[in-house]
Amino acid sequence: METTNSTKSRVLKWLAIGLVWTLFALFFASQFALQSQFLGRPVPFLQILSWQLVSGYVWFALTPLILYIARRFPFEPGRWKVSLPVHIVAGLLIGLVQLGFDAFLLPRLGYPPGYEFPNYWEAYKFFVSLNLHLSQLIYWGVVGIWSVYNYYQKYRERELQTSKLEARLAQSRLQVLKMQLHPHFLFNTLNAISELIHRDPDAADRMLTDLSDLLRMSFESLEVQEVALKQELEFLNKYIEIEQMRFHDRLKVEMNIAPETLDACVPNMILQPLVENAIKHGI
């Protein structure tokens, strides 16, 4: 399925490129027709169009080669010093090749009107002197359009990658939050508050305040990788206070923290899961 889509995409791309060269030929054919009318030497439009289409489709045949050179030698930071001379030489050679085809084909179609060349080389010199500079403009135009398109594609790819990374980051943050505060803990705490409201409103109020502080601290430090140990202990104390109100005398906690370690940096939320597991399996 992917191969079919890829083939279809390539075919559509080259059809679009062929259409561009056809429009290119129509543009120059209309210009030549107006000039011939203005100079009083009108030429049938279909004959003019045949000249321009032949010349345009020769460029169309050379387009894969131009795009290959553009891909191999892009104008990117650190590479343009090599790419520039390569494109100058390539543009000149490809222009001469295209003019060689023009010199061979167009005189057989009556171009230029009313003039015959004694041999191919005379025709070739005529076409080179007439259109060499135009051929360079065309070559650089193709390279420029490809470079802009390539830059746009890379920009879109970076945007897509960024959006994917942001989505993954948001999902990771949610997973981290879920790991930090297990849903069972929240449900059990809310149930405990519901029970205390009627029996001990003050204790229910304290537990609700502690839960609010715990959630606030969780969200505030969600994007932080490391925190001071004293901040980690502050969060842990809020968690333990809630659990002590739930389990009363069944839960006793002792802390022996060296004062000089309080400013040390530790991974965020490293202690709470350990204590939660200890309470869960211990009780």
N, C-alpha and C positions, 0 to 999 in steps of 0.2 A: 504493500500500500504506500509506504514512504517512497519507494523507488518510483512508482507511478506518479506520485505528486511532484517529486523532484524533476522527473522528465517533463511533465506538463509545465512546471514553472520555467524550466530552461527554454522550452519551445515558445512559451508566451513572451519570455524576455527577448529572444531573438526576433520574434515577430514584431515586437515593439521597436526594436532597433532598426529593423527593415523599414518599418513605417516612417521612422524619423528620417532615414535617408531618402525615402520617396518624397516626403514633404520638402526636404532639402532640395531635391531635383525640381519639384514644382515651383519652388521659390525662385530659383535661378532661371528656369524656363520662362516664367512670367516676366522676369526682369529683361531677359534677352529679347523676348517678343516685343516689349515696349520700346526697347532701344532700336530694334529693326524698323518698327513703325515710325518712330521719330526721325530716323535717318533716311526714310523713304525707300528702304530696301526690305520690304516685308518678307518674312519667311514663314511657311506654314507652322502653326503652333505644334502640331504633332511631331513634325521633324525636329523642332527645337527640343521638345520634351524627350524624344528618343536620345538625343545627345546627352542631356542632363541625367536621364535615368541610367544610361550606360556608365557615365562617369560616377554617379552616386553609388551604383551597385558594385563598382570596383572598390570604392571606399568601404562599402558594406562587407565585401569579401576580405578586406584587410583589417577590419575592426577586431576580430579575435586576436590577431597578432599585436595590435596596438594595446588591447586590454591586457594581454599577457605581459608585455613590457611594463605597463603601468602597475600591474600587481607585483612584478619582480623588483621594480625600482620605484617605490612610492616616495612621495615628498613628505617624509616624516622627520621629526627632530632627530638629528644625528645621521640621517641618510641622504639628505638632499644634495650634499656635496658630491656624492657618487651618482645620484639619480639624474642630476641636471645635465652633466655632459653626456650621459647615456641617452637621454631623451633628445638632446640636440642632434646627435649623430643619427639616432633612430628616426627622428622626424624627417631629416634630410633624405635618408635612404628610402624610407617608405614613400615619401613624396615623389622621389625620382621614379620609383617602381610604378606608382599610380599614374604618373604622367606618361610612362612608357606604354601602359595599356591604352591610355587616351590617344597617344600618337598612333597606335596600331589600329584602334577600332573606330575612332570618330571620323577620320578622313573617309572611311568606307561608307559612312552615313551622311556624307556631304558637308562635314565641318572642317574648316570654316567655309561658309557658302561662297561659291564662285572662285575657289582657289584649289589648285592641285599641287601636291608635293612631288618632286622628282623621285624621291626615295624616302625610306623610313627615317633615316637619320636627320634629314632636313625637317621632317614632321616632328621628330622628337625634340630637336633644338627649338623649334617654334613653340611647342607646348611648354617646354621648360622655361623659356623666356617669358611666356605669357602668364603661366599659372604657378610657378615655383613658390612664390610668396603666399599665394592663396592656399596651396597644399600644406604649408607650414602652419598657417592659421587653423586649418581644419584638423591637423594632427594634434596641435596643442588644445584645440577645443574639445576633442574626444578625451584626451588625457585629463583635462580640467573637469569635465562633466563626471568622468569616472571617479576622480579624486574627491569631488564634492559628495557624490553618492556614497562612496566608500566611507567617508568621514561620518555621513549621516547614519549609515548602517551601524557603524561602531558606536556612535552616540546612542542609538536606540538599544543596542545590545547592552551597553553599560546601564542605561535606564532600567532595562528589564532585569538585569542582574541585581541592581540596587533594590528594585521593588521586591524581588524574590528574597533577598537577604533581609529586607525590612520585615517581610511576612514571617520569615523563619525566626527573626529576632523577637517579634511579638509573640510567636508561638512558644519560643524558649522562655520568654519572661513569664508567660502564663504557666508553663510547666514548673518553672522555678517557684512561683507563688504557690502552686498546688503542693509542691514538695515542702515548702516552708510551713504552710499551715494546712494540715491534713483536714479534709472536709469533716471527718468524724470528730475531730477536736472541736470544730466550730459548732457542729450539731449538738454535741454533748454539752458544750458550754452554754449554748442557747437554751437547751432543755433545763440545765441547772439553774439558769437565771429565771426561767419560767416557774420553776418549783420554788425558788427563794422569794419571788415577788410576794407571795401570800404569807410565807412563814417568817422571812427575815428581809424586809424591803431594803434595809440599809446594806446588807451583804449583797443583795441583788444589784443595787445601784453601784457598789464598788466593783463588782465583777463586770458589769456592763461598761464601766469607765475603763477598767483594765483591758477589756477586749477591744474597745475603741482605740485605746492607745497602741495596743499591739498591732492592729490592722494599719493604723496610720504609720507606725514605724516600719512595717513591712513594705508598704508602698513607697515610702520615702527612700528606702535603701534598696529598691528593686534593681536599679541599674548600677549599684556600687559593687565592685568586686572585693574590696578589702575595707575593713573598718577597724577602729581601735578596739582593743579588748574590752575596755570599760563600756563602750557603746554596745558591744555584743552582750555583755553581762546585763546591761540595763534592759535590753530586749528580753533576755532570758528570765530576768526577775519578774517581768510582767507576765510571762507565760507561766512561771511557777506559782505566782500569786493566784492566778485563775485556777490552776490545778489543785492548789491547797484548799481553796474554798470549795472545790468539788469533793475532794477526798478527806478533808479535815485531818484528823489525827493519823490516818493511814499513810499520809505522805509527810515525810520529814526530809528536809534538804540541808546539807551543810556545805559551805563553800570555804575553801582555803586558798585564797588568791594572793600571790606575792605582789605588794604594791608597785614594785618596779616594773611589773609586766603589764600594767593597766594601759600604758600608751603604745604597747606593741600592736602591730597590724596583724589581723587574722582574716581568713576568708569569711565573707559575709554569711551569716546564718549557719555557721559550722557547729555551734553548740546545741541549738534548739532541737534539731532532729535526734541528736544523741540522747538528750534528756527525755524527749518524747518517747523514744524506744525504751529507755530505762523504766519510765513510769508505766508504759503499756505492758511490758513483759514482767516488771517487778511486782506490780499490783495485780 
